[in-house]
Amino acid sequence: MRRVDPSPSPSSRPGAPRAAPSGAPVPSPLTVTSMLAQPAPGVAVSGVVAVTVRLRRRAAWMRSAPLVVGSTVLLGLDLALAITPRVSTALTAVETLLVPAWLAAVVALDRARTARPGARVEARRPRLALFLLAIILLLACIGEKWLLVLGQPAGDPGQRGVVLYRSYTVLAFLVALVGLLGRRPLERLLATAAEHPARLMAVSFGVATLLGSFLLTLPQSLRDIADASFIDGLFMSASAVCVTGLAVHNIAETYTPFGQAVLLLLVQIGGLGIMVLSTFFAIVAGRRLRLRDAAVMAEMIDADSFARLRRNVAAIVLFTLGIEVVGALALLFSFLPHHQIASGPVPGEPLSGAGDHLWAAVFHSVSAFCNAGFSLFGEGLVPLVGSPAVSGVVAALVILGSLGFPVHDELLTRIRLRLRGERSPRLSLHSRVVLITTAVLLVVGAAGYLLLEWRRSMGGLSWPVKVQASVFQSAMTRSAGLSTVDYSLMGPATWMFTCILMFIGGAPGSTGGGIKLTTFAALLAALRAELRGEEAPHLLGRTLPAATVRRALGVAFLSVMLVSGFLLVLLALEPHNPMGLALEAVSAFATAGLSANITASLSAPGKLVITLAMFIGRIGPLTLALALANQGKTRSYRLPEERVGIG
């Protein structure tokens, strides 16, 4: 029986030369030679696949899953046994030996990925650069652990604590590296976030908070190694990025000048916004923005067009830095008469801690304009309650920061046209509502503090200082945590009054928190229209769209629900005064930073609840407004109406 070879004939194989049809020209020897010199497509693909299979087999243990499992087990042991110096040293040595394996895994996986058919070779260098950057950061963390292990006496509790929290840093960078190795889910997450401004803001603020928490637990950031607490670092970082001002430590006594600079940088990033800063640096470098990035950025800062985007971003950054410089100079001259400010933290000296008048002026100027509320002084601004210069400059910075850039832009344009002798246009409804509501709340707040605290916390002050302190505290409720009167000495009625003012907050597009001034004004207009039986609410001679009223109702309702939830959890966890906890919860959500001095005494779960409240409060109202602005598909029909009982 004859055996038939199932393989195709040479003429039918892919890539094999076929016989020329009759009448076709015969190829020349040069053409035949060039054809034979090119590999067949099937052979090339099979060769690439073979190389890829060999690389995969060679780096089977270097895949993402084994690396994740092995690193998690190793770092889990490191975290559990960091209290034993010898074991921690041995584990650090193992981590050091694993670095070459990580580097080999990175290179192997990168080669295998780029060797796949259809892979983008041009994307290899950026990916490899990211991998190498993560390896360098990993080496820096392990090197720091070696310095801590070898540079301090064995058995030192401070050394054990730092080794423990350095392991968190190593774990963070390993997770980041694994995310780069298995980058597809991460890229999908980032791509999804980049298409929506609210998601992009949440991701950017979250990443900044995590990085700041690790920086604030570095030995270089702390005066005492025993204060290296990851939860406290996370709390302080979230408070700075969310420009809140709540603090679990005395900043001057706990953090070194480097740690204070990190805290101030986080405040500046949180005040301006990460996307605004990155776009500004791209503009300065002369780079062109992609259309999608420009569209997202224009929606975030409410730019009218792409042409105004570059101008608005540059104006926001330059205006912010300019106001902060002017405020720092004014505070410098106000601080110079107080010599205690030039000293470091000294027990019993309420104004000590900054170590330098200029640094104190810069720190408090940025903190005030960004509505952060941090202070370097031992007792905050309470010792300066009788200084009109300090109270006036800080209050002016806070109010300017709470107005928002759209109002700043209109006011500057109006002033510029007036100086030229030209007729300035009428202010927009948004700016008029923000300015009038700010003025009304400032007067109402000052009157409330005078009536409620005339004989309590302000009892020992003269009546001009009482008025000055009341106006200052009313301005701070916009969203700044600075105070010239100790809130722990105030009564529960004042705490409740403060919660109402903080919940209203500042203006949209500003560093202020809360439900925003315009939301409060829209709710009042809707209530007035309902009580008078009017068809639509109106403000200052303009009718408010129904979508604006619905958005205001949604923001206010969900904000009340969130604050109520946070307060309920705090009441279940903490044994403190309920009204003090209410002040803490509202202050965190409204990113105001005012407290009855119970923040430092919160338990670890309580600190995490406040951290979550600060984060949601910073991105919540804006995120919610943007989410509600995305209307679904319009229906081609209308459902039948039916009434329900209201009230």
C-alpha positions as CSV (number, residue, x, y, z in Angstrom):
1,M,0.0,0.0,0.0
2,R,1.5,3.3,-1.1
3,R,1.9,5.9,1.6
4,V,0.8,9.4,0.6
5,D,2.7,12.3,2.0
6,P,0.1,14.7,3.5
7,S,2.4,17.7,3.4
8,P,1.5,20.1,0.6
9,S,3.6,20.4,-2.4
10,P,6.3,23.0,-2.6
11,S,4.2,25.1,-4.9
12,S,1.3,25.1,-2.5
13,R,3.2,26.0,0.6
14,P,2.9,29.6,1.9
15,G,5.7,31.7,0.7
16,A,7.0,29.1,-1.8
17,P,7.7,30.4,-5.4
18,R,5.0,29.5,-7.8
19,A,5.6,28.5,-11.5
20,A,5.2,31.4,-13.8
21,P,2.1,31.2,-16.0
22,S,2.4,30.9,-19.7
23,G,3.2,34.1,-21.3
24,A,4.5,35.7,-18.1
25,P,8.0,37.2,-18.1
26,V,10.8,35.0,-16.6
27,P,12.4,36.8,-13.6
28,S,16.0,37.7,-13.9
29,P,18.7,36.1,-11.8
30,L,19.1,39.3,-9.7
31,T,15.3,39.2,-9.0
32,V,15.5,35.5,-8.0
33,T,18.4,36.2,-5.7
34,S,16.6,39.1,-3.9
35,M,13.5,36.9,-3.5
36,L,15.5,34.1,-2.0
37,A,17.3,36.5,0.4
38,Q,13.9,37.5,2.0
39,P,12.6,35.0,4.6
40,A,9.2,33.6,4.1
41,P,6.4,35.1,6.2
42,G,5.5,31.8,7.8
43,V,9.1,31.1,8.8
44,A,9.5,34.5,10.3
45,V,6.4,34.2,12.4
46,S,7.3,30.7,13.6
47,G,10.7,31.9,14.6
48,V,9.4,34.8,16.6
49,V,6.9,32.4,18.3
50,A,9.7,30.0,19.1
51,V,11.8,32.8,20.6
52,T,8.8,33.9,22.7
53,V,8.2,30.4,23.9
54,R,11.8,30.0,25.0
55,L,11.8,33.3,26.8
56,R,8.5,32.4,28.5
57,R,9.9,29.0,29.6
58,R,13.2,30.6,30.7
59,A,11.4,33.2,32.8
60,A,8.5,31.1,34.0
61,W,9.3,31.8,37.6
62,M,9.7,35.5,36.7
63,R,6.0,35.9,35.7
64,S,3.8,38.3,37.6
65,A,2.0,35.7,39.7
66,P,5.1,34.0,41.2
67,L,6.7,37.4,41.8
68,V,3.6,38.7,43.6
69,V,3.3,35.6,45.8
70,G,7.0,35.4,46.6
71,S,7.4,39.2,47.3
72,T,4.2,39.2,49.4
73,V,5.5,36.3,51.6
74,L,8.9,37.8,52.0
75,L,7.6,41.3,52.9
76,G,5.0,39.8,55.1
77,L,7.7,38.1,57.1
78,D,9.7,41.3,57.1
79,L,6.7,43.2,58.5
80,A,6.0,40.6,61.1
81,L,9.6,40.1,62.3
82,A,10.8,43.7,62.0
83,I,10.8,43.9,65.8
84,T,13.7,41.4,65.8
85,P,16.8,43.2,64.6
86,R,18.8,40.1,63.5
87,V,15.9,38.6,61.6
88,S,15.1,41.9,60.0
89,T,18.7,42.2,58.9
90,A,18.6,38.7,57.4
91,L,15.4,39.5,55.5
92,T,16.9,42.8,54.2
93,A,19.8,40.7,52.9
94,V,17.4,38.4,51.1
95,E,15.6,41.4,49.6
96,T,19.0,42.7,48.4
97,L,19.8,39.4,46.7
98,L,16.4,39.4,45.0
99,V,17.0,42.7,43.3
100,P,19.1,41.2,40.4
101,A,16.3,38.6,39.9
102,W,13.8,41.4,39.7
103,L,15.9,43.2,37.2
104,A,16.4,40.0,35.1
105,A,12.6,39.4,35.2
106,V,11.9,43.0,34.0
107,V,14.3,42.6,31.1
108,A,13.1,39.1,30.2
109,L,9.4,40.1,30.3
110,D,10.1,43.2,28.3
111,R,11.9,41.2,25.6
112,A,9.2,38.6,25.5
113,R,6.5,41.3,25.1
114,T,8.3,43.2,22.3
115,A,9.1,39.9,20.6
116,R,5.4,39.1,20.1
117,P,4.0,39.4,16.6
118,G,2.5,42.9,16.1
119,A,4.1,44.3,19.2
120,R,4.9,48.0,19.2
121,V,8.7,48.3,19.2
122,E,8.6,52.0,19.7
123,A,7.0,51.6,23.1
124,R,9.8,49.4,24.4
125,R,12.1,52.2,25.6
126,P,9.5,54.1,27.7
127,R,8.4,50.9,29.3
128,L,11.9,49.8,30.1
129,A,12.7,53.2,31.5
130,L,9.7,52.9,33.9
131,F,10.8,49.5,34.9
132,L,14.4,50.7,35.6
133,L,13.0,53.7,37.6
134,A,11.0,51.3,39.8
135,I,14.1,49.2,40.4
136,I,16.1,52.3,41.3
137,L,13.5,53.3,43.8
138,L,13.5,49.8,45.2
139,L,17.3,49.9,45.6
140,A,17.0,53.3,47.4
141,C,14.5,51.8,49.9
142,I,16.6,48.7,50.6
143,G,19.7,50.9,50.9
144,E,17.9,53.1,53.4
145,K,16.9,49.9,55.4
146,W,20.6,48.9,55.5
147,L,21.5,52.4,56.8
148,L,18.9,52.1,59.5
149,V,19.9,48.5,60.5
150,L,23.6,49.3,60.6
151,G,23.5,52.9,61.8
152,Q,21.6,52.5,65.0
153,P,22.1,50.3,68.1
154,A,20.5,46.9,68.1
155,G,17.3,46.6,70.0
156,D,16.4,50.3,69.7
157,P,12.6,50.6,69.4
158,G,12.9,53.6,67.1
159,Q,15.1,51.6,64.7
160,R,12.6,48.7,64.8
161,G,9.7,51.1,64.0
162,V,11.5,52.7,61.1
163,V,12.4,49.3,59.6
164,L,8.8,48.3,59.9
165,Y,7.6,51.4,58.0
166,R,10.4,51.2,55.5
167,S,9.0,47.8,54.6
168,Y,5.7,49.5,53.8
169,T,7.7,51.6,51.3
170,V,9.4,48.6,49.8
171,L,6.0,46.9,49.5
172,A,4.5,49.9,47.8
173,F,7.2,50.0,45.1
174,L,7.0,46.3,44.6
175,V,3.3,46.6,44.0
176,A,3.9,49.4,41.6
177,L,6.5,47.3,39.8
178,V,4.1,44.4,39.5
179,G,1.5,46.8,38.2
180,L,4.0,47.8,35.5
181,L,4.7,44.1,34.7
182,G,1.1,43.3,34.3
183,R,0.2,46.7,33.0
184,R,-2.9,46.0,31.0
185,P,-5.4,46.3,33.9
186,L,-3.5,49.3,35.1
187,E,-3.5,50.9,31.7
188,R,-7.3,50.2,31.3
189,L,-7.9,51.8,34.7
190,L,-5.8,54.9,33.9
191,A,-7.4,55.2,30.4
192,T,-10.9,55.0,32.0
193,A,-9.9,57.6,34.6
194,A,-8.3,59.9,32.0
195,E,-11.6,60.1,30.0
196,H,-13.5,61.5,33.0
197,P,-12.4,64.6,35.0
198,A,-13.9,63.4,38.2
199,R,-12.2,60.0,38.1
200,L,-9.0,61.6,37.0
201,M,-9.1,63.9,40.0
202,A,-9.9,61.0,42.4
203,V,-6.9,59.0,41.1
204,S,-4.5,61.9,41.1
205,F,-5.4,63.0,44.7
206,G,-5.2,59.3,45.9
207,V,-1.8,58.8,44.4
208,A,-0.5,62.1,45.8
209,T,-1.9,61.2,49.2
210,L,-0.1,57.8,49.3
211,L,3.2,59.1,48.1
212,G,3.0,61.9,50.6
213,S,2.3,59.5,53.5
214,F,5.5,57.6,52.7
215,L,7.5,60.8,52.5
216,L,6.2,62.0,55.8
217,T,7.3,58.7,57.5
218,L,10.9,59.0,56.3
219,P,13.5,59.4,59.0
220,Q,14.5,62.7,57.3
221,S,11.0,64.0,57.9
222,L,10.8,63.3,61.6
223,R,12.5,64.7,64.6
224,D,11.9,61.5,66.6
225,I,11.9,58.1,64.9
226,A,9.2,56.9,67.4
227,D,6.7,59.1,65.6
228,A,7.1,57.0,62.4
229,S,3.4,55.9,62.1
230,F,2.0,55.0,58.7
231,I,-1.5,55.9,59.8
232,D,-0.5,59.2,61.1
233,G,1.5,59.9,58.0
234,L,-1.5,59.0,55.8
235,F,-3.7,61.3,57.9
236,M,-1.3,64.2,57.6
237,S,-0.7,63.6,53.9
238,A,-4.5,63.5,53.2
239,S,-5.1,66.6,55.3
240,A,-2.4,68.4,53.3
241,V,-3.5,67.2,49.8
242,C,-7.1,67.8,50.7
243,V,-6.1,71.3,52.1
244,T,-8.0,70.5,55.3
245,G,-5.6,71.4,58.2
246,L,-6.5,68.8,60.7
247,A,-3.4,67.5,62.4
248,V,-2.6,64.6,64.7
249,H,0.9,66.1,65.6
250,N,2.3,69.5,66.4
251,I,4.0,70.2,63.1
252,A,7.0,72.1,64.4
253,E,7.7,69.6,67.2
254,T,7.2,66.4,65.0
255,Y,8.6,67.3,61.6
256,T,12.0,68.5,60.5
257,P,12.3,71.3,58.1
258,F,12.4,68.7,55.3
259,G,9.1,67.2,56.6
260,Q,7.6,70.7,56.8
261,A,8.6,71.4,53.2
262,V,7.0,68.1,52.1
263,L,3.8,69.1,53.9
264,L,3.8,72.5,52.3
265,L,4.4,71.0,48.9
266,L,1.5,68.7,49.4
267,V,-0.7,71.7,50.4
268,Q,0.4,73.6,47.2
269,I,-0.3,70.5,45.1
270,G,-3.7,70.1,46.7
271,G,-4.6,73.7,46.4
272,L,-3.7,74.1,42.7
273,G,-4.6,70.6,41.6
274,I,-2.3,68.0,40.1
275,M,-3.7,68.3,36.6
276,V,-3.4,72.1,36.6
277,L,0.3,71.8,37.7
278,S,1.1,69.1,35.1
279,T,-0.6,71.1,32.4
280,F,1.2,74.3,33.4
281,F,4.6,72.6,33.3
282,A,3.8,71.1,29.9
283,I,2.9,74.6,28.6
284,V,6.1,76.1,30.0
285,A,8.1,73.3,28.3
286,G,6.5,74.1,25.0
287,R,4.7,70.8,24.7
288,R,1.4,70.6,22.8
289,L,-1.5,69.0,24.7
290,R,-3.4,66.1,23.1
291,L,-7.0,66.8,22.1
292,R,-8.4,64.4,24.7
293,D,-6.2,65.8,27.5
294,A,-7.1,69.3,26.6
295,A,-10.8,68.5,26.6
296,V,-10.6,66.9,30.0
297,M,-8.6,69.8,31.4
298,A,-11.0,72.4,29.9
299,E,-13.9,70.7,31.6
300,M,-12.1,70.6,34.9
301,I,-11.3,74.3,35.1
302,D,-14.5,75.3,33.2
303,A,-12.6,76.9,30.2
304,D,-14.8,78.2,27.4
305,S,-12.6,76.9,24.7
306,F,-9.3,75.2,24.0
307,A,-7.8,78.5,23.0
308,R,-8.5,79.9,26.5
309,L,-7.2,76.7,28.2
310,R,-3.5,77.6,28.1
311,R,-4.2,81.1,29.2
312,N,-6.4,80.0,32.1
313,V,-4.0,77.4,33.4
314,A,-1.1,79.8,33.3
315,A,-3.1,82.5,34.9
316,I,-4.3,80.2,37.7
317,V,-0.7,79.2,38.6
318,L,0.8,82.6,38.2
319,F,-2.0,84.4,40.2
320,T,-1.7,81.8,43.0
321,L,2.0,82.2,43.3
322,G,1.8,86.0,43.1
323,I,-0.8,86.3,45.8
324,E,1.2,83.9,48.0
325,V,4.4,85.9,47.5
326,V,2.6,89.2,48.4
327,G,1.0,87.5,51.5
328,A,4.4,86.1,52.6
329,L,6.0,89.6,52.4
330,A,3.1,91.1,54.4
331,L,3.3,88.3,57.0
332,L,7.1,88.7,57.2
333,F,6.9,92.3,58.4
334,S,4.1,91.3,60.8
335,F,6.2,88.4,62.3
336,L,9.4,90.4,62.7
337,P,8.5,92.0,66.0
338,H,7.9,88.5,67.5
339,H,11.4,87.2,68.2
340,Q,10.1,83.8,69.5
341,I,9.2,82.8,65.9
342,A,12.9,82.7,65.0
343,S,13.5,79.9,67.5
344,G,12.9,76.2,67.1
345,P,10.2,74.3,69.1
346,V,10.7,75.3,72.7
347,P,8.4,74.1,75.5
348,G,6.4,76.9,77.0
349,E,6.9,79.2,74.1
350,P,3.6,79.4,72.2
351,L,5.1,81.1,69.1
352,S,8.2,79.0,68.8
353,G,8.7,76.3,66.2
354,A,9.3,77.9,62.8
355,G,13.0,78.6,63.4
356,D,13.0,81.5,60.9
357,H,10.7,84.5,60.2
358,L,10.8,84.1,56.4
359,W,10.0,80.4,56.5
360,A,7.1,81.1,58.9
361,A,5.8,83.8,56.6
362,V,6.0,81.6,53.5
363,F,4.4,78.6,55.2
364,H,1.5,80.5,56.7
365,S,0.9,82.4,53.4
366,V,0.6,79.2,51.3
367,S,-1.4,77.5,54.0
368,A,-3.8,80.5,54.3
369,F,-4.4,81.0,50.5
370,C,-4.8,77.3,49.9
371,N,-7.3,77.2,52.8
372,A,-5.2,74.4,54.4
373,G,-5.0,75.8,58.0
374,F,-1.6,74.4,59.1
375,S,0.5,76.4,61.4
376,L,4.1,76.0,62.6
377,F,3.6,77.7,65.9
378,G,3.1,75.7,69.1
379,E,-0.3,77.1,69.8
380,G,-1.3,78.2,66.3
381,L,-2.3,81.8,65.9
382,V,-4.0,82.1,69.3
383,P,-1.1,84.1,70.8
384,L,-1.5,86.6,67.9
385,V,-5.2,87.3,68.5
386,G,-4.5,91.0,69.3
387,S,-2.4,91.6,66.1
388,P,-4.5,93.4,63.4
389,A,-1.8,92.9,60.8
390,V,-1.6,89.1,61.1
391,S,-5.3,88.7,61.4
392,G,-6.0,91.0,58.5
393,V,-3.5,89.4,56.1
394,V,-4.4,85.8,56.9
395,A,-8.1,86.5,56.7
396,A,-7.7,88.3,53.3
397,L,-5.6,85.3,52.0
398,V,-8.3,82.9,53.1
399,I,-11.2,84.9,51.6
400,L,-9.3,85.3,48.3
401,G,-8.5,81.6,48.1
402,S,-12.2,80.7,48.8
403,L,-13.5,82.9,45.9
404,G,-12.1,80.8,43.1
405,F,-10.3,81.7,39.9
406,P,-13.4,82.5,37.8
407,V,-14.2,85.3,40.2
408,H,-10.5,86.4,40.3
409,D,-10.4,86.5,36.5
410,E,-13.5,88.7,36.2
411,L,-12.3,91.1,38.9
412,L,-8.9,91.5,37.4
413,T,-10.4,92.1,34.0
414,R,-12.7,94.7,35.4
415,I,-9.8,96.5,37.2
416,R,-7.7,96.4,34.1
417,L,-10.4,97.9,31.9
418,R,-11.1,100.6,34.5
419,L,-7.4,101.6,34.6
420,R,-7.5,101.9,30.8
421,G,-10.6,104.1,31.0
422,E,-12.7,101.6,29.2
423,R,-16.2,100.5,30.2
424,S,-16.1,97.2,32.1
425,P,-18.8,94.6,31.5
426,R,-21.2,93.5,34.1
427,L,-20.1,90.7,36.4
428,S,-21.5,87.3,35.7
429,L,-24.2,85.9,37.9
430,H,-21.7,83.4,39.3
431,S,-19.3,86.1,40.5
432,R,-22.1,88.2,41.9
433,V,-23.6,85.3,43.8
434,V,-20.2,84.3,45.2
435,L,-19.3,87.9,46.3
436,I,-22.6,88.7,47.9
437,T,-22.9,85.3,49.7
438,T,-19.4,85.6,51.0
439,A,-20.0,89.1,52.4
440,V,-23.4,88.0,54.0
441,L,-21.9,84.9,55.6
442,L,-18.9,86.9,56.8
443,V,-21.1,89.4,58.6
444,V,-23.5,86.7,59.9
445,G,-20.6,84.6,61.2
446,A,-18.9,87.5,62.9
447,A,-22.2,88.5,64.6
448,G,-22.8,84.9,65.7
449,Y,-19.4,84.5,67.3
450,L,-19.7,87.8,69.1
451,L,-23.1,86.8,70.6
452,L,-22.2,83.2,71.5
453,E,-18.6,83.7,72.8
454,W,-18.7,87.3,74.2
455,R,-18.3,86.0,77.8
456,R,-17.0,82.5,77.2
457,S,-13.8,82.0,75.1
458,M,-13.4,85.8,74.4
459,G,-14.2,86.9,77.9
460,G,-10.7,88.1,78.6
461,L,-10.3,90.2,75.5
462,S,-11.1,93.8,74.9
463,W,-14.1,94.6,72.7
464,P,-12.1,95.7,69.7
465,V,-10.1,92.5,69.9
466,K,-13.4,90.5,70.3
467,V,-14.7,92.1,67.0
468,Q,-11.4,91.3,65.3
469,A,-11.4,87.7,66.5
470,S,-15.0,87.2,65.5
471,V,-14.4,88.5,62.0
472,F,-11.3,86.3,61.7
473,Q,-13.1,83.2,62.9
474,S,-16.0,83.9,60.5
475,A,-13.5,84.1,57.6
476,M,-11.9,80.8,58.7
477,T,-15.2,78.9,58.4
478,R,-15.0,79.3,54.6
479,S,-12.5,76.4,54.6
480,A,-9.4,77.3,56.6
481,G,-8.4,75.6,59.9
482,L,-6.5,78.6,61.4
483,S,-7.9,80.2,64.6
484,T,-7.0,82.9,67.0
485,V,-9.4,81.6,69.7
486,D,-9.2,78.1,71.2
487,Y,-12.2,76.1,70.0
488,S,-12.0,73.7,73.0
489,L,-13.1,76.6,75.1
490,M,-16.2,77.4,73.0
491,G,-19.7,76.1,73.8
492,P,-21.7,73.4,71.9
493,A,-23.9,76.1,70.4
494,T,-20.8,77.8,68.8
495,W,-19.7,74.4,67.6
496,M,-23.0,73.8,65.9
497,F,-22.9,77.3,64.4
498,T,-19.4,76.6,63.1
499,C,-20.6,73.3,61.5
500,I,-23.3,75.2,59.6
501,L,-20.8,77.7,58.2
502,M,-18.2,75.1,57.3
503,F,-20.8,72.9,55.6
504,I,-21.6,75.8,53.2
505,G,-17.9,76.3,52.5
506,G,-16.3,78.3,49.7
507,A,-16.9,78.9,46.0
508,P,-16.7,76.4,43.1
509,G,-13.2,76.3,41.5
510,S,-11.5,77.4,44.7
511,T,-9.6,75.7,47.4
512,G,-12.6,75.9,49.7
513,G,-14.7,72.9,50.6
514,G,-18.3,72.3,51.6
515,I,-21.3,72.2,49.4
516,K,-20.2,75.6,47.9
517,L,-21.7,79.0,48.2
518,T,-23.5,78.8,44.8
519,T,-25.2,75.6,45.9
520,F,-26.4,77.2,49.1
521,A,-27.7,80.2,47.2
522,A,-29.5,78.0,44.6
523,L,-31.2,76.1,47.4
524,L,-32.4,79.3,49.1
525,A,-33.7,80.5,45.7
526,A,-35.6,77.3,45.2
527,L,-37.0,77.4,48.7
528,R,-38.1,81.0,48.2
529,A,-39.8,80.2,44.8
530,E,-41.6,77.2,46.4
531,L,-42.9,79.3,49.3
532,R,-44.1,82.1,47.0
533,G,-45.6,79.8,44.5
534,E,-43.3,81.0,41.7
535,E,-42.8,78.9,38.6
536,A,-39.0,78.9,38.6
537,P,-36.4,80.1,41.1
538,H,-34.4,83.2,40.3
539,L,-31.3,85.0,41.7
540,L,-30.3,88.6,41.2
541,G,-32.7,89.1,38.2
542,R,-31.8,85.8,36.5
543,T,-33.8,82.6,36.3
544,L,-31.9,79.5,37.4
545,P,-32.1,76.5,35.0
546,A,-33.9,73.4,36.4
547,A,-30.7,71.3,35.9
548,T,-28.8,73.7,38.2
549,V,-31.4,73.3,40.9
550,R,-31.5,69.5,40.6
551,R,-27.7,69.4,40.8
552,A,-27.7,71.6,43.9
553,L,-30.3,69.4,45.6
554,G,-28.3,66.3,44.7
555,V,-25.0,67.7,46.1
556,A,-26.6,68.9,49.3
557,F,-28.6,65.7,50.0
558,L,-25.6,63.4,49.4
559,S,-23.3,65.6,51.4
560,V,-25.8,65.4,54.4
561,M,-25.9,61.7,54.0
562,L,-22.1,61.3,53.9
563,V,-21.6,63.6,56.9
564,S,-24.3,61.7,58.9
565,G,-22.6,58.4,58.0
566,F,-19.1,59.5,59.1
567,L,-20.5,61.0,62.3
568,L,-22.4,57.7,63.1
569,V,-19.2,55.7,62.7
570,L,-17.2,58.2,64.9
571,L,-19.9,58.0,67.6
572,A,-19.6,54.3,67.6
573,L,-15.8,54.3,67.7
574,E,-14.8,57.2,69.9
575,P,-15.7,58.1,73.5
576,H,-15.4,61.9,73.0
577,N,-18.0,64.6,73.3
578,P,-20.6,64.0,70.6
579,M,-20.7,67.7,69.5
580,G,-16.9,67.7,69.4
581,L,-17.1,64.6,67.1
582,A,-19.7,66.4,65.0
583,L,-17.4,69.4,64.6
584,E,-14.6,67.0,63.6
585,A,-16.7,65.1,61.0
586,V,-18.1,68.3,59.4
587,S,-14.7,69.9,59.4
588,A,-13.1,66.9,57.7
589,F,-15.8,66.7,55.0
590,A,-15.8,70.4,54.4
591,T,-11.9,70.4,54.4
592,A,-12.1,73.3,56.9
593,G,-9.7,72.0,59.6
594,L,-11.3,73.5,62.6
595,S,-11.3,71.2,65.7
596,A,-12.0,71.1,69.4
597,N,-8.5,69.6,69.9
598,I,-9.6,66.0,69.8
599,T,-7.9,65.0,66.5
600,A,-4.7,63.8,68.1
601,S,-6.6,61.6,70.6
602,L,-8.6,59.7,68.0
603,S,-8.0,56.0,67.7
604,A,-6.5,54.4,64.6
605,P,-9.9,53.5,63.1
606,G,-11.2,57.0,63.9
607,K,-8.2,58.6,62.1
608,L,-9.0,56.4,59.1
609,V,-12.6,57.5,59.1
610,I,-11.5,61.2,59.2
611,T,-9.0,60.5,56.4
612,L,-11.7,59.0,54.2
613,A,-14.0,62.0,55.0
614,M,-11.3,64.5,54.0
615,F,-10.6,62.6,50.8
616,I,-14.3,62.4,49.8
617,G,-14.9,65.9,50.9
618,R,-12.1,67.2,48.7
619,I,-13.3,65.5,45.5
620,G,-16.9,64.7,46.5
621,P,-18.9,67.8,45.7
622,L,-17.0,68.4,42.4
623,T,-17.1,64.8,41.5
624,L,-20.8,64.6,42.2
625,A,-21.5,67.8,40.2
626,L,-19.6,66.5,37.2
627,A,-21.3,63.1,37.5
628,L,-24.8,64.7,37.6
629,A,-23.9,66.9,34.7
630,N,-23.5,63.8,32.4
631,Q,-27.1,63.4,31.5
632,G,-28.3,60.1,30.1
633,K,-30.0,59.5,26.8
634,T,-33.1,61.6,26.4
635,R,-36.3,59.5,26.3
636,S,-38.6,59.7,23.3
637,Y,-41.6,59.3,25.6
638,R,-42.9,60.7,28.9
639,L,-44.1,58.6,31.7
640,P,-47.5,59.3,33.2
641,E,-47.6,61.6,36.3
642,E,-48.8,60.7,39.7
643,R,-48.6,62.7,42.9
644,V,-47.2,61.6,46.3
645,G,-47.7,63.2,49.6
646,I,-45.0,65.8,50.5
647,G,-44.6,67.4,53.9
